[in-house]
Amino acid sequence: MASLYDVLGISIGASCVEIKAAYRKLARTYHPDVVAMNQKESSAHQFMIIHSAYSTLSDPEKRAQYDTEIYRYRRSANMASMAGRNHTFSCAGGSGRKWETDQCW
C-alpha cells in the first residue's frame, strides 16, 4: 500500500508549500470535472485518494499522527522481516556465529 506521501509524489520532509503544489497539480489532472466522460468514475476514486492524502498531510496535527503511525508500521514490518533471518557475523577467527547463542571474544 502506498503512503500518503507516495500518493502526492512528495518526500516525507516536504514543506506545506510543496504539499499544496503537488495536490493542486494532481487535482488538475484527476478532478472529475476535467476528465473525459468515460473516465469520471475511476478519476473520482483517484481524486478522493489524493484529497484524503492532502487533507491529512496539510494539517500539522494529522500529519504528525500519521507520521507516528507510519513509523511504527514500518518499524514493526522491518522487525518481522528480520525475525526469520539467520543472523551471523564473523569474529577474529573468521567463523560465522549466531548472535542469539554465541559471543565473540
N, C-alpha and C positions, 0 to 999 in steps of 0.2 A: 504494500500500500504506500502510495506517495505521501510525503509530508506536505503540510500546507505551504512550506517554502518551495517545494518542488512544483506544486500546483501553480504558484505565481512565477516560478522560474527565477527565484532570487536566492541569495545566500542567507544563512542563519543570522549573520550580523548586519543585514540590510537596515537602512535608516527608514524613517517614516516616509520620507520623500520617495525613496526607491520603491517602497511597498505600494504607495499610491500610483506611481508611474506605471509599475508592472500591472496593477489592477486595471487602470484605465486603458492600457494597450490591449489587454486581453478582453475587456468588456467591449471595446470597439469591434473586436473580431467575433466574439461568441454571443453577444446580446441577441435575443430572438427577433428584435425589431430590425436588425441589419442583415440577417442571413436570408438565403433563398427559402421559399415556402417548403420545399421538400426536406430541409434541414432544421426546421424550427424545433422539433421535439428533442433531437439529440443536442442541439445547441442550447436549448433551455436547461437541460440537465447539466451540461458542462458549465453554463453560466452560473447556475446555483452553487456548484462546487467552488468556482472561482470567487463568487461573492462571499461564501462562507469562510473561505481562507482569508479573504481581505478583512472581513468583519472581526475575525479573531486576531489577526496579526496587526491590525491598525489600532487596536485597543491595548494600551500598555499592560493593564491588569490581566486581560485574557491571554495576551502573548506570553507574559511571564508564567502563567499557569500552564499553558500549552508547552512551553519550553521545558518546564519541570517534568511534565508528563512524558514528553518525547525522550528526554534524557534518561528517565527511569526505564522506559520501554527498551531503548537501545542498550542500556547497561544490562538489563536482565536478559535480553536476547543474546548479547555478547557472552555473558556468563554461562548461559545454557549451551551455547555452541562450544565453549571451552571445556565444559564438563565431560564431554565424550571423547576428548583428545587424550592421547598418551603423552604427557609432558615429560620430556627428557632433556638433560643438559650434559655437557662434557665437563669433567673435572681435570685436574692437572695430569692424571694418568690417562686421559683420553677415553675412558669408558663411559657409556651413557648410563645415567642413573635416573630412576623415577623419583621425582621430588616428593611424592607422597610418602615414600618409605625410607629413602636413603638420604644421607647428607654428605657433602664434600668436605674433606679435611683440608 
